[in-house]
Amino acid sequence: MFPTAIAFTTYAFALRHMSASALGVTTYLVPPITIVLGLVLLDEVPPPVAYVGGVLALLGVGIARRAPSKPAATVAPAAPAQEPAV
C-alpha cells in the first residue's frame, strides 16, 4: 500500500507542474532508466536478444509515428454509360 501511495502522490505532484500529455511521454524513460539501474546497482547485463527486441520496438514506434506519405492522385470515377435513346 505504501509504494502505491508514494507513486500516486508523486504523479499528482508532477501533474501540478506539467501537462498530462507531457507527463505521459516520460513513461518512455522507465525502461532505459531500469536498464541503467540494473547495470549500476546489480551488475546485470541484458542478454543480446533484449537489445534486438528493444531496437525492433523502437523501429515499430518510428514506423507508427511517421508522417503519412502524400496520397496517390485519385482518379474521378467514370460517368455511367447512358443507354441509347430508342
Buried (B, 14 or more C-beta within 10 A) or exposed (E): EEEEEEEEEEEEEEEEEEEEEEEEEEEEEEEEEEBEEEEEEEEEEEEEEEEEEBEEEEEEEEEEEEEEEEEEEEEEEEEEEEEEEE
